[in-house]
């Protein structure tokens, strides 16, 4: 039997993961969940209490309220509990001050998600915008960073808050311990996806500029966000144009073992925006940026 607890209370439930399920099989108490209130003594864990001064009985919302039957003359109170009060996915409770028992996520143990009254919607309202991730993908030299900066400039000029996550910049710090093997590239994008998710929760428009060659990794990042909040932009320019630009000189230095040459790049299959040449001519960065901003306007991202 698991317990949801706060500093002074334990809600006992017969479910795996603190769901709201009856703790008694008797017909007159089938909707009852017991809440015992006691005090901690000398740091003793929650499963050991001193004598209780108050006995609470909780009923599921919509059921008849069950009053206590005089447990040792202690004060009896009844609380009504919404059946969905406990979210087993986030280990959170809508009961003030109560959370579910700490859980495990990956290798992290004894952790509980901490909610705050100031949430994503509050921050978006404050900023006058809706947050999202603009994920720009394509070969090296395709113009990802140039487009990202141009979009950021336009948004800034319109009083909208954005932040640019650039592939090279991130490898100066957060991901400086990663190389360019397939495994390291996957981890690189996984970390960026999680960081981008935090920016979205902060109410910020996050612009992510990464080669991100593997479709599976990009789709994993998309899955971290609610539908519509991941805007994938494919810089669909041919290899010879990317090589002509070759600002870093990487194509000349590594004609082998480079993404797009003998290391695969998997183009998006269902991206929101595609940038490509028109009659062999590449659009100006400002024109491409205006196209991105127009998409944001059409989908109400530039207003709260």
MARVO-143855 format. One line per 2 residues: number of its first residue (from 1); their letters; for each residue y, z negated, x of N, C-alpha, C. Coordinates in pm, 1 decimal. Each point is the difference from the previous one (the first is absolute). Layout:
N
NUM = A = Y:Z:X:Y:Z:X:Y:Z:X | ...
END
This chain:
304
1 = XX = -120.0:0.0:85.2:120.0:0.0:-85.2:124.0:0.0:88.1 | 86.6:97.9:-23.4:121.0:10.8:79.6:115.9:-70.9:-67.7
3 = XX = 103.3:-27.8:74.4:114.5:-71.5:-56.3:130.1:67.6:35.6 | 92.6:3.7:-95.8:136.6:42.6:25.5:80.8:-128.2:13.8
5 = XX = 80.6:-11.7:104.0:65.0:-127.8:19.6:144.1:10.4:47.3 | 76.1:-102.8:-32.8:133.1:-20.6:55.4:-5.3:-134.7:70.3
7 = XX = 111.6:-55.3:39.6:-3.2:-125.8:73.4:-50.6:-115.4:-86.6 | 23.7:8.8:-130.7:-37.2:-112.4:-84.4:-106.3:32.9:-103.0
9 = XX = -46.2:124.3:-5.0:-87.9:34.6:-110.5:-114.4:90.2:41.2 | -108.0:-10.9:-74.6:-113.5:88.4:17.8:-38.9:55.0:-135.7
11 = XX = -7.8:131.9:-10.6:-47.5:62.5:-122.5:-143.6:41.0:26.4 | -93.7:-56.7:-71.6:-140.4:31.4:24.6:-43.6:116.6:-88.2
13 = XX = -67.7:96.0:59.6:-44.0:117.1:-73.3:-139.1:38.3:46.8 | -79.1:58.9:-88.3:-137.3:33.8:34.2:-14.1:142.6:49.9
15 = XX = 109.5:61.6:44.8:-7.9:138.7:45.6:-1.5:8.6:150.6 | -35.3:117.3:50.4:15.6:29.6:141.5:138.8:58.0:16.6
17 = XX = 89.6:-68.8:68.1:133.7:52.2:23.4:104.6:-50.8:-95.4 | -22.4:-111.3:-62.3:103.2:-64.2:-82.6:38.5:80.4:-122.3
19 = XX = -93.4:56.5:-70.2:31.4:66.2:-125.5:8.1:-102.7:-111.3 | 47.8:39.8:-118.5:14.5:-94.1:-110.3:-122.5:12.0:-89.0
21 = XX = -98.5:-85.6:22.9:-125.8:2.9:-73.6:-29.3:-141.9:-48.3 | -56.8:-16.8:-119.2:-28.8:-134.2:-51.1:-82.8:-82.1:97.9
23 = XX = 29.2:-130.7:8.2:-75.1:-87.3:89.4:-99.0:-85.4:-77.9 | -5.3:18.5:-130.9:-96.3:-74.9:-81.1:-62.7:95.6:-99.5
25 = XX = -126.7:-15.7:-23.2:-69.8:90.5:-91.1:-1.3:-49.0:-144.1 | 41.7:-123.0:-24.4:0.5:-52.7:-135.4:99.8:75.4:-84.7
27 = XX = -32.1:22.6:-125.2:80.4:86.5:-85.4:141.6:-50.1:-19.1 | 18.7:-130.4:-13.8:134.4:-50.0:-26.2:86.1:-4.2:125.3
29 = XX = -57.1:29.5:117.3:78.4:-1.9:122.6:-16.4:129.9:78.3 | -45.1:104.4:-64.9:-33.8:121.5:73.3:119.8:66.9:65.6
31 = XX = 120.4:-29.0:-47.5:118.5:59.7:60.5:76.2:-97.6:87.7 | -64.5:-111.6:32.8:70.3:-105.2:72.5:-13.0:15.5:149.5
33 = XX = 110.9:-17.6:72.3:0.5:-4.9:146.1:63.4:-131.9:39.9 | -69.2:-79.0:78.2:48.1:-132.9:33.7:99.3:3.7:115.3
35 = XX = 104.8:-72.6:-14.3:100.0:-14.9:106.0:13.3:-147.3:31.1 | -40.8:-39.6:118.1:10.4:-140.4:38.7:117.0:-17.8:95.4
37 = XX = 79.7:-99.0:-26.9:117.6:-25.6:82.0:-17.5:-132.0:72.4 | 8.3:1.9:130.4:-15.5:-121.3:77.8:88.6:4.5:122.3
39 = XX = -15.1:-94.6:88.6:80.9:-5.3:121.0:-88.7:3.8:123.2 | 49.5:63.8:104.0:-72.9:1.3:125.5:14.5:-135.2:68.8
41 = XX = -107.4:-46.1:60.7:4.8:-127.9:72.0:-26.7:23.8:147.7 | 98.0:-31.6:81.7:-17.1:4.2:144.9:-52.6:134.9:49.7
43 = XX = 49.3:106.0:-60.5:-37.6:132.7:46.4:-139.9:43.5:-37.8 | -66.4:-75.3:-91.5:-135.3:36.1:-41.3:5.8:130.5:-76.7
45 = XX = -100.5:85.0:15.7:-0.7:131.7:-63.8:0.6:-12.0:-151.4 | 27.3:113.3:-67.8:22.4:-0.8:-143.9:-122.9:-36.7:-82.1
47 = XX = -118.5:8.9:57.5:-117.0:-30.8:-80.5:-28.2:-149.5:-7.0 | 90.6:-80.4:53.5:-14.2:-144.5:-9.2:132.3:-59.1:-50.0
49 = XX = -3.6:-59.6:-118.7:122.5:-48.8:-62.3:-1.8:-152.2:-19.7 | 120.8:-54.3:-11.1:11.9:-138.0:-43.7:-12.9:-2.1:-151.8
51 = XX = 9.2:-116.3:-62.0:-10.2:-5.4:-145.5:110.4:82.5:-63.8 | -34.3:69.0:-108.1:94.2:89.6:-65.6:80.3:-75.4:-105.7
53 = XX = 130.3:24.9:-2.4:86.4:-63.0:-99.9:16.4:86.5:-124.0 | -18.0:130.6:17.1:17.8:92.1:-112.9:-121.2:92.2:-7.5
55 = XX = -45.5:24.5:-121.0:-107.5:97.6:-19.8:55.7:115.5:-82.3 | -6.4:120.1:56.3:49.4:117.3:-71.7:-118.5:78.5:-55.2
57 = XX = 21.3:59.8:-115.9:-96.0:94.5:-50.5:73.2:131.8:-18.7 | -57.3:109.0:54.4:64.8:131.2:-12.4:-81.7:86.8:-93.3
59 = XX = 66.6:74.3:-86.5:-70.2:91.5:-88.5:44.5:141.7:28.1 | -88.9:94.3:-21.8:34.0:140.2:18.5:93.9:43.1:-110.4
61 = XX = 100.3:77.8:33.9:100.1:45.0:-95.0:-66.5:65.8:-120.2 | 40.3:-38.1:-118.0:-55.5:58.8:-121.1:-111.2:-83.9:-61.2
63 = XX = -53.5:-96.3:73.7:-105.1:-85.6:-53.6:61.8:-128.2:-55.1 | -79.3:-76.8:-71.9:52.0:-126.6:-51.2:15.4:-97.8:115.0
65 = XX = 107.1:-79.2:-2.4:23.5:-96.6:106.6:-92.4:-119.5:-18.3 | -64.8:-38.4:108.4:-93.3:-112.0:-5.9:63.6:-122.2:63.0
67 = XX = 22.7:-101.1:-79.2:55.0:-124.0:52.2:-110.8:-80.6:67.7 | 39.4:-82.3:91.8:-99.0:-80.9:70.8:-58.8:-108.0:-89.0
69 = XX = -108.6:-59.7:45.7:-65.3:-100.7:-80.9:10.3:-138.6:62.0 | 113.6:-26.7:70.0:26.4:-133.8:47.7:-78.6:-39.5:122.3
71 = XX = 18.0:72.9:111.0:-70.5:-31.2:124.1:56.7:-126.9:61.4 | -68.8:-110.8:-21.8:39.4:-128.4:58.2:142.4:-38.4:-37.5
73 = XX = 45.6:43.2:-116.4:131.4:-38.3:-47.2:114.1:70.8:70.4 | -32.9:103.0:81.4:106.8:69.3:71.0:75.5:94.0:-93.3
75 = XX = 123.2:30.7:36.2:83.6:89.0:-79.8:-65.1:137.4:-9.0 | 1.3:57.4:-118.3:-60.3:132.1:-20.8:109.7:102.9:-26.8
77 = XX = -10.9:116.1:62.1:94.0:108.4:-24.5:-76.6:130.6:-12.3 | 58.1:96.1:-70.0:-63.5:130.9:-14.2:93.0:108.5:51.6
79 = XX = -53.4:86.8:83.8:74.8:114.9:49.8:-67.9:125.8:-51.0 | 78.0:102.9:-29.4:-58.2:126.3:-44.1:4.6:98.7:115.4
81 = XX = -112.7:60.6:29.2:-13.1:88.2:115.4:-23.8:142.8:-44.2 | 79.4:91.3:52.2:-22.3:141.3:-25.7:-130.5:42.6:65.9
83 = XX = -88.1:73.5:-68.6:-127.1:40.6:60.3:18.3:78.8:129.1 | 116.3:63.9:15.9:25.7:79.4:120.3:86.2:-75.0:100.0
85 = XX = 6.2:-132.6:-14.6:88.4:-78.8:86.2:-38.7:9.6:145.2 | -127.2:15.9:27.3:-44.5:5.9:138.2:-41.5:141.6:34.3
87 = XX = 60.9:55.7:100.1:-29.8:134.5:47.4:-97.2:-12.4:116.0 | -125.8:38.8:-22.1:-101.0:-19.8:103.3:18.8:95.7:116.6
89 = XX = 76.4:105.7:-18.7:19.4:95.6:108.8:101.1:-49.4:101.7 | 103.0:-70.8:-46.5:102.4:-46.4:91.8:-8.5:-150.1:25.2
91 = XX = -96.5:-63.0:-64.8:-17.8:-144.9:15.8:127.2:-73.7:-34.4 | 64.7:42.8:-109.1:123.2:-63.8:-44.8:-19.0:-55.9:-139.0
93 = XX = 75.2:-98.3:-35.6:-4.1:-58.1:-132.7:138.9:-0.7:-59.3 | 8.9:24.1:-131.0:129.9:-7.7:-65.8:34.8:-143.2:-36.7
95 = XX = -89.6:-92.6:24.0:29.0:-140.7:-22.6:90.3:-47.3:112.8 | 118.5:-51.4:-29.3:93.1:-41.7:105.8:-65.0:-93.2:100.7
97 = XX = 13.0:33.3:126.2:-50.1:-85.4:105.6:-148.0:11.0:27.2 | -69.9:86.4:-73.7:-144.2:9.9:19.5:-37.1:131.8:64.1
99 = XX = -94.3:-2.8:90.9:-52.7:121.7:60.6:-150.1:-14.4:10.7 | -66.8:112.5:20.2:-143.9:-7.8:16.5:-34.0:-44.5:140.8
101 = XX = -124.2:-38.5:17.3:-45.6:-43.8:130.7:22.0:110.5:102.0 | 35.5:-34.0:123.9:20.9:100.0:103.9:-120.3:91.0:13.4
103 = XX = 26.8:128.9:26.1:-106.6:97.9:12.4:-2.8:63.6:137.4 | -78.2:106.5:12.0:-15.2:71.4:125.7:36.9:145.8:-19.3
105 = XX = 84.8:53.4:88.8:37.5:141.0:0.0:-25.8:52.4:139.8 | -96.9:91.6:12.2:-34.9:47.6:132.5:-52.5:-115.2:83.9
107 = XX = 60.4:-21.0:116.7:-39.4:-110.1:86.9:83.0:-125.3:-24.7 | 99.3:10.8:-87.5:87.1:-114.8:-27.6:-64.0:-89.8:-105.6
109 = XX = -5.2:-128.2:28.2:-60.9:-94.4:-93.2:102.3:-102.6:-48.0 | -32.1:-63.1:-112.3:84.3:-105.7:-57.7:142.9:46.2:-24.0
111 = XX = 13.6:115.5:-63.6:133.2:52.5:-27.8:18.4:21.8:-149.3 | 122.7:-17.0:-45.6:35.6:19.0:-140.1:130.6:77.7:-5.2
113 = XX = 8.4:100.1:-85.6:122.2:78.2:-13.9:110.7:-86.3:-58.0 | 115.9:-1.7:63.6:113.4:-81.3:-44.0:97.9:84.0:-80.6
115 = XX = 13.0:-30.9:-126.3:95.2:70.0:-84.8:138.2:-63.2:12.4 | 103.1:79.5:-33.3:138.2:-48.7:4.5:72.4:48.2:-125.0
117 = XX = 85.6:-82.6:-57.8:74.3:42.5:-119.8:83.7:125.6:24.2 | 48.2:18.5:122.4:74.2:122.4:33.4:-103.0:105.5:36.6
119 = XX = -25.0:93.5:-90.4:-105.9:96.8:21.5:53.2:140.1:28.6 | -90.1:93.9:5.5:34.3:138.8:31.2:104.8:55.1:-96.9
121 = XX = -20.9:-23.5:-128.6:93.9:51.2:-100.3:138.5:-61.5:17.3 | 5.1:-128.1:35.2:128.5:-66.8:22.7:74.7:63.3:116.3
123 = XX = -72.3:29.1:106.1:63.3:60.5:117.9:44.3:142.9:-28.2 | -78.6:73.4:-75.1:39.2:136.4:-36.1:126.9:-0.4:-84.2
125 = XX = 8.2:-94.0:-92.1:119.4:-10.5:-83.9:121.9:-33.2:84.6 | -17.0:-89.1:96.2:109.5:-37.1:88.9:50.2:119.9:79.8
127 = XX = -94.1:84.0:44.8:35.1:116.0:83.4:38.5:123.1:-81.8 | -27.6:-2.5:-129.4:33.0:114.0:-83.4:-84.9:122.3:29.8
129 = XX = -128.0:-21.3:27.6:-90.8:110.7:32.2:-143.1:-43.9:-24.7 | -90.9:96.8:-2.9:-142.7:-29.4:-8.6:-62.1:33.8:135.1
131 = XX = -80.3:-89.1:48.9:-58.1:18.8:132.8:-119.8:93.6:-3.3 | -26.7:59.9:113.4:-111.5:92.7:13.8:-24.4:26.9:147.7
133 = XX = -107.0:71.8:28.8:-27.2:47.2:135.5:10.0:151.8:1.6 | 83.0:51.1:89.3:7.6:143.9:23.3:-79.3:25.4:127.9
135 = XX = -118.9:52.7:-13.9:-90.8:16.8:114.6:5.3:144.7:48.0 | 56.3:20.9:117.6:16.2:135.5:54.6:-109.1:24.1:103.8
137 = XX = -84.2:99.1:-25.1:-111.9:29.6:87.3:3.3:145.8:46.4 | -53.7:23.5:116.7:-3.1:136.0:54.1:-24.4:-3.1:149.4
139 = XX = -15.0:116.5:59.4:-25.4:9.7:143.6:118.9:-49.7:81.2 | -27.5:-34.5:124.1:109.0:-33.8:91.8:91.4:121.0:14.3
141 = XX = 129.4:-24.2:-12.7:95.3:109.9:9.9:28.6:68.5:-131.7 | -56.2:-50.4:-107.9:22.3:63.3:-131.2:131.2:-43.1:-64.6
143 = XX = 67.8:-99.1:59.2:129.0:-42.2:-53.1:-2.6:-125.3:-84.9 | -104.8:-78.3:14.0:-14.8:-122.7:-82.1:113.5:-98.2:22.5
145 = XX = 23.9:-33.9:126.3:104.1:-99.4:30.5:138.7:51.5:-35.6 | 22.5:128.0:20.8:129.5:60.0:-34.0:26.1:-11.1:-149.8
147 = XX = -102.1:33.0:-78.8:12.4:-10.6:-145.6:18.9:-145.5:-42.0 | -76.9:-89.2:60.0:9.2:-142.0:-35.2:140.9:-52.9:22.3
149 = XX = 59.2:33.9:113.1:136.6:-45.7:29.9:101.6:60.4:-95.9 | -20.4:126.3:-34.8:92.3:67.2:-92.0:-5.0:-63.7:-138.5
151 = XX = -120.7:-32.4:-46.8:-13.9:-66.7:-129.9:65.1:-137.1:4.6 | -23.6:-72.5:108.8:58.3:-132.9:15.2:152.5:5.4:-2.8
153 = XX = 58.1:99.9:64.1:146.0:14.3:2.7:56.4:24.9:-138.5 | -64.1:86.6:-75.1:48.5:30.5:-135.7:-8.8:-123.4:-88.7
155 = XX = -112.7:-70.1:6.5:-15.3:-119.8:-81.9:104.1:-104.9:36.9 | 24.3:-15.1:130.2:99.4:-97.4:45.1:138.8:36.6:-52.0
157 = XX = 31.8:127.8:2.6:132.0:44.4:-46.9:17.0:-23.1:-149.9 | -110.6:-11.8:-71.7:4.0:-23.4:-144.4:-17.4:-148.1:-35.0
159 = XX = 0.0:-83.5:101.8:-10.8:-143.5:-24.0:-139.6:-47.5:-32.1 | -100.0:74.0:43.5:-139.2:-37.6:-23.3:-63.0:-48.7:130.2
161 = XX = -78.8:-107.5:-12.1:-58.2:-62.2:118.2:-137.3:58.7:30.9 | -14.7:52.8:120.8:-128.5:52.7:44.7:-27.9:-50.0:140.7
163 = XX = -124.5:15.9:42.4:-34.6:-34.1:138.0:-101.8:100.7:49.4 | 21.5:44.9:123.1:-84.5:103.5:59.0:-104.5:-60.9:92.4
165 = XX = -124.8:28.6:-27.0:-111.0:-34.5:88.8:-40.4:128.3:72.4 | 27.3:5.6:129.0:-29.2:120.7:78.0:-120.3:-25.0:90.4
167 = XX = -83.8:101.3:15.0:-122.5:-13.5:76.9:20.6:-53.6:140.5 | 94.3:56.8:74.5:25.5:-45.3:136.6:60.9:-139.3:2.6
169 = XX = 92.3:-26.1:-90.4:66.0:-131.2:-2.2:-99.1:-113.0:-24.9 | -90.9:20.5:-92.3:-97.4:-103.5:-33.8:-92.2:-28.9:117.8
171 = XX = -27.1:100.9:80.1:-88.3:-19.7:116.8:73.1:-71.4:114.6 | 128.1:-24.4:-14.9:72.2:-81.7:98.8:-26.3:-149.0:-20.0
173 = XX = -47.2:-35.9:-119.1:-18.3:-142.2:-29.1:-128.3:-29.5:-73.7 | 4.5:9.5:-131.0:-113.1:-36.8:-85.0:-131.1:63.9:44.1
175 = XX = 4.4:127.1:34.9:-122.8:72.8:32.2:-9.6:41.6:146.5 | 65.4:-74.0:87.5:-2.2:38.4:140.9:-136.5:-21.5:64.8
177 = XX = -88.0:-71.3:-67.6:-134.5:-21.5:53.8:-99.1:106.2:-47.8 | 49.1:104.8:-66.0:-87.1:105.2:-51.4:20.7:130.3:76.0
179 = XX = -110.7:71.0:19.9:6.8:130.0:65.4:-6.9:112.2:-101.4 | -64.6:111.3:38.3:-4.5:116.6:-88.6:-142.1:45.0:-30.6
181 = XX = -95.1:-90.9:14.7:-136.2:31.4:-43.8:-0.1:3.9:-152.9 | -105.3:54.9:-57.5:-8.3:6.5:-145.7:6.9:-139.8:-61.2
183 = XX = -66.5:-95.7:65.0:-0.8:-137.1:-52.0:139.0:-62.0:8.6 | 68.0:19.7:113.5:134.1:-57.1:16.9:100.6:65.7:-92.8
185 = XX = -14.9:127.8:-21.8:91.6:68.7:-92.1:-18.6:-51.7:-141.8 | -124.2:-24.4:-38.3:-26.4:-54.5:-133.2:62.2:-138.6:-14.4
187 = XX = -13.6:-83.3:102.5:57.9:-134.2:-3.8:152.5:6.4:0.7 | 54.1:94.7:75.2:144.6:20.7:3.8:53.6:24.9:-140.9
189 = XX = -64.4:89.3:-71.4:45.4:33.8:-135.6:-27.8:-114.0:-97.3 | -110.3:-70.7:18.3:-28.6:-114.1:-88.6:111.1:-103.9:8.3
191 = XX = 40.9:-32.8:122.8:107.0:-98.5:18.7:130.5:49.6:-61.5 | 30.2:126.3:21.5:123.8:55.7:-55.0:-2.7:-3.8:-152.1
193 = XX = -115.3:30.3:-58.1:-11.4:-5.8:-145.7:30.1:-138.1:-53.4 | -47.9:-103.7:68.9:25.0:-137.4:-43.5:146.9:-37.8:18.0
195 = XX = 60.4:44.8:109.8:143.3:-27.4:21.4:83.1:70.4:-106.3 | -34.5:126.2:-28.2:72.7:75.8:-101.8:-10.8:-68.0:-136.2
197 = XX = -116.0:-55.2:-28.5:-20.2:-71.5:-126.4:94.7:-119.2:-10.8 | 20.7:-70.1:112.0:92.3:-113.7:0.3:143.3:45.8:-26.5
199 = XX = 38.9:113.8:58.6:134.2:51.7:-24.3:18.4:34.5:-147.8 | -102.7:57.1:-60.9:7.8:32.8:-142.3:14.6:-127.5:-82.2
201 = XX = -73.4:-103.5:36.6:11.5:-127.2:-71.2:139.1:-59.9:17.4 | 64.0:32.1:112.2:136.4:-49.1:25.6:104.5:79.3:-77.2
203 = XX = -41.5:105.0:-69.6:93.6:80.9:-78.3:63.7:112.6:79.0 | -52.5:27.3:118.6:60.0:98.4:91.4:-74.1:133.1:-6.6
205 = XX = 72.1:108.0:17.1:-60.5:132.4:11.1:-45.8:16.9:144.3 | -128.9:4.7:21.2:-56.9:7.5:135.0:-33.5:145.0:33.0
207 = XX = 54.4:48.8:111.2:-26.7:136.4:44.5:-93.0:-9.5:120.8 | -121.6:49.2:-13.7:-99.7:-8.5:106.4:-24.2:139.1:57.7
209 = XX = 22.7:13.0:129.3:-13.5:129.5:67.4:-112.1:-7.9:102.8 | -115.5:55.0:-34.8:-118.5:-9.1:85.4:-83.0:128.3:-9.4
211 = XX = -56.8:39.9:111.6:-94.3:112.4:-5.6:-108.1:-32.6:-101.2 | -54.8:-120.4:7.9:-105.8:-47.7:-91.6:-96.9:113.2:-34.3
213 = XX = -80.2:41.6:97.7:-80.0:121.4:-15.2:-114.8:-7.2:-99.0 | -44.9:-121.2:-32.2:-120.1:-10.4:-81.9:33.0:-29.2:-145.9
215 = XX = -50.6:85.2:-86.1:28.1:-9.2:-143.5:-44.2:-135.2:-57.1 | -113.5:-47.1:45.3:-52.6:-127.1:-50.7:96.4:-114.7:27.4
217 = XX = 60.5:-0.3:118.5:93.2:-108.0:35.1:125.7:4.8:-86.2 | 50.4:120.7:-24.0:119.3:12.4:-85.5:-31.6:-41.6:-143.2
219 = XX = -117.6:39.7:-48.5:-38.8:-37.2:-135.9:-18.4:-151.7:-13.5 | -44.9:-63.4:108.0:-13.5:-145.8:-1.6:136.2:-66.5:-14.6
221 = XX = 99.8:54.9:69.5:136.8:-53.4:-11.9:54.5:22.0:-140.3 | -28.6:114.2:-56.6:44.1:28.8:-137.0:-58.8:-101.5:-97.7
223 = XX = -126.5:-33.7:22.1:-69.5:-91.0:-91.5:55.3:-142.1:3.7 | 79.0:-33.3:102.5:58.7:-133.6:9.2:112.4:-21.0:-99.9
225 = XX = 54.2:109.7:-54.0:118.2:-7.2:-84.9:-29.9:42.8:-143.1 | 82.2:-44.0:-94.2:-14.7:45.9:-138.1:19.5:150.8:-7.8
227 = XX = -58.2:61.7:-99.3:10.2:144.7:-17.3:146.4:43.6:-2.0 | 30.5:105.4:73.5:134.5:55.9:1.0:89.9:-51.8:109.3
229 = XX = -39.8:-107.7:67.0:87.2:-60.1:101.2:-30.3:49.0:142.4 | -97.6:86.1:14.0:-33.0:60.0:129.5:30.3:148.6:-9.8
231 = XX = 102.9:43.6:71.2:45.3:139.4:-6.6:-36.2:68.0:131.8 | -100.7:84.5:-4.4:-49.0:65.0:121.5:68.7:135.1:19.4
233 = XX = 54.9:17.4:119.0:68.2:125.3:33.4:-73.5:66.3:115.7 | -42.7:121.5:-20.9:-74.0:73.6:101.8:91.7:100.9:68.7
235 = XX = 17.2:-18.0:129.8:79.6:94.3:79.4:-91.8:115.2:41.0 | -9.1:98.0:-84.9:-97.1:108.9:14.2:57.5:117.1:79.9
237 = XX = 18.8:-25.3:128.4:51.9:104.9:87.6:-108.4:39.2:100.0 | -12.0:128.2:28.3:-108.3:46.6:87.7:8.6:-56.5:141.1
239 = XX = -114.6:-0.8:65.5:-11.5:-58.0:132.9:95.3:63.8:100.6 | 17.9:131.2:-8.1:84.5:66.0:100.8:146.1:-45.3:-10.6
241 = XX = 44.9:-31.0:-121.7:136.9:-50.8:-16.3:9.6:-140.5:58.8 | -101.0:-84.2:-27.0:-1.1:-135.3:55.1:-1.5:4.2:152.7
243 = XX = -74.9:93.2:58.1:-6.0:13.0:146.0:132.5:48.6:57.4 | 68.6:88.1:-73.4:130.0:49.5:46.8:100.5:-113.8:7.4
245 = XX = -7.7:-91.4:-95.6:91.5:-114.0:2.3:-40.2:-95.3:112.3 | -121.6:-50.9:-6.0:-60.8:-82.8:104.4:101.2:-85.1:75.6
247 = XX = 77.5:-78.2:-74.0:106.6:-81.4:59.3:-52.5:-90.5:111.8 | -117.9:-53.7:-18.0:-56.6:-92.1:98.9:-74.7:71.2:112.9
249 = XX = -21.7:129.0:-16.1:-76.8:72.7:100.3:-147.9:-31.9:-3.6 | -46.6:-53.0:-111.2:-138.7:-43.9:-9.1:-98.2:116.8:-6.2
251 = XX = 39.1:106.6:-69.2:-91.3:113.7:-10.7:-25.3:62.9:137.1 | 102.7:1.7:81.9:-15.9:57.2:133.5:-83.3:-92.2:88.4
253 = XX = 19.9:-130.4:-17.2:-73.2:-95.5:82.4:-146.3:-12.7:-40.6 | -26.9:18.5:-127.0:-136.4:-22.0:-50.2:-40.1:109.4:-96.4
255 = XX = -34.7:111.8:55.0:-43.6:111.7:-83.9:-138.5:-30.6:-58.8 | -68.2:-94.2:58.9:-129.3:-45.8:-51.6:12.3:-147.1:-37.8
257 = XX = -76.0:-38.6:-100.6:1.2:-140.6:-42.5:125.6:-39.8:-72.1 | 61.9:93.3:-72.5:125.0:-30.7:-68.7:-13.7:37.1:-146.5
259 = XX = 53.1:-83.8:-88.7:-14.2:23.4:-143.7:50.5:139.0:-38.5 | -85.4:75.2:-66.2:36.7:134.0:-44.4:-54.2:107.0:92.6
261 = XX = -40.3:-39.7:120.1:-55.8:97.7:94.0:-151.5:-16.7:3.8 | -50.1:-112.3:52.0:-143.0:-23.6:-11.7:-30.6:-135.3:-63.7
263 = XX = 103.9:-74.6:-35.4:-16.5:-122.1:-76.8:43.0:34.0:-142.2 | -83.0:-24.8:-100.3:26.8:51.6:-134.6:120.9:-63.3:-69.0
265 = XX = 66.5:80.5:-79.2:101.7:-50.1:-92.2:-43.7:42.6:-138.8 | -9.1:-96.8:-90.6:-45.5:27.1:-135.9:119.8:2.4:-94.0
267 = XX = 41.3:117.8:-43.7:118.5:9.6:-86.3:-21.9:-65.8:-135.5 | 106.1:-49.9:-62.0:-12.3:-61.8:-132.7:-49.7:100.3:-103.0
269 = XX = -68.7:-50.6:-99.4:-49.3:86.0:-107.3:85.4:-10.6:-125.6 | 61.3:-113.9:-21.2:79.9:-21.1:-121.5:128.6:-76.1:31.6
271 = XX = 76.0:48.9:96.0:124.4:-68.9:36.4:109.7:30.0:-102.2 | 102.2:-83.0:0.6:110.1:16.5:-95.0:95.8:111.5:40.9
273 = XX = 24.2:15.5:129.0:96.7:99.2:48.7:-57.9:72.2:121.5 | 19.6:131.2:4.4:-41.1:79.7:116.1:124.4:67.1:57.9
275 = XX = 18.5:-16.1:130.3:108.5:68.5:69.8:-62.4:113.3:81.4 | 49.4:120.8:-18.8:-54.3:112.9:73.4:106.9:106.4:21.0
277 = XX = -29.3:91.6:90.1:97.1:104.8:32.4:9.6:99.6:-114.8 | 118.2:60.1:-11.5:24.9:100.5:-103.2:31.9:130.7:71.0
279 = XX = -85.5:97.5:-19.7:14.4:128.9:69.3:6.0:-19.6:151.1 | -80.8:-94.4:47.4:-7.3:-24.0:143.1:111.1:-86.6:55.9
281 = XX = 89.9:-46.3:-87.1:112.8:-81.7:44.7:-17.9:-143.1:-51.1 | 13.2:-96.3:91.8:-13.0:-140.8:-38.5:127.9:-48.4:-67.9
283 = XX = -9.9:-73.8:-110.1:119.4:-54.1:-66.2:75.0:-95.8:92.3 | 130.1:-11.7:-20.2:80.2:-94.6:78.0:-39.1:-142.1:-40.0
285 = XX = 4.8:-93.4:94.2:-35.4:-139.2:-29.7:75.6:-55.8:-120.5 | 130.4:32.5:-10.5:78.3:-51.6:-111.9:-52.4:51.9:-132.3
287 = XX = -39.9:126.7:-3.7:-52.4:57.2:-124.2:-131.6:-66.3:-39.5 | -84.5:-25.1:98.6:-127.8:-67.3:-30.4:24.9:-142.7:-46.4
289 = XX = 96.1:-66.7:62.6:31.7:-137.4:-39.4:53.6:-5.5:-142.8 | 84.0:95.0:-35.2:53.5:5.2:-137.0:-112.5:21.4:-100.9
291 = XX = -101.0:74.7:39.2:-115.9:21.7:-87.9:-74.0:-131.3:-24.5 | -12.6:-80.3:103.5:-66.3:-129.8:-13.9:82.1:-93.3:-88.5
293 = XX = 129.7:-4.9:24.5:87.7:-87.2:-78.6:2.8:44.9:-146.1 | -3.8:130.7:-23.1:-4.3:51.0:-137.4:-126.6:-48.1:-70.5
295 = XX = -110.5:-4.0:72.2:-125.2:-51.4:-56.9:16.1:-147.2:-38.1 | 64.9:-76.5:86.3:21.6:-141.8:-30.3:86.2:-16.3:-124.4
297 = XX = 102.7:82.1:-11.4:88.7:-7.7:-117.3:-75.1:36.7:-127.8 | -78.3:105.8:6.7:-73.4:45.6:-117.8:-100.9:-103.2:-48.2
299 = XX = -48.8:-80.0:92.4:-100.5:-100.0:-36.6:55.7:-142.5:-6.1 | 133.8:-8.1:-11.9:69.5:-126.8:-26.0:-15.2:-105.3:108.9
301 = XX = -17.6:41.5:125.1:-8.9:-96.7:108.2:137.9:-47.7:46.1 | 104.1:73.7:-33.8:132.6:-36.4:47.8:78.8:-80.2:-100.5
303 = XX = -71.6:-59.9:-93.6:61.9:-92.5:-93.5:-100.3:-109.0:-31.5 | 50.1:-118.8:-28.2:-90.2:-113.4:-25.3:-60.7:8.1:-137.5
END
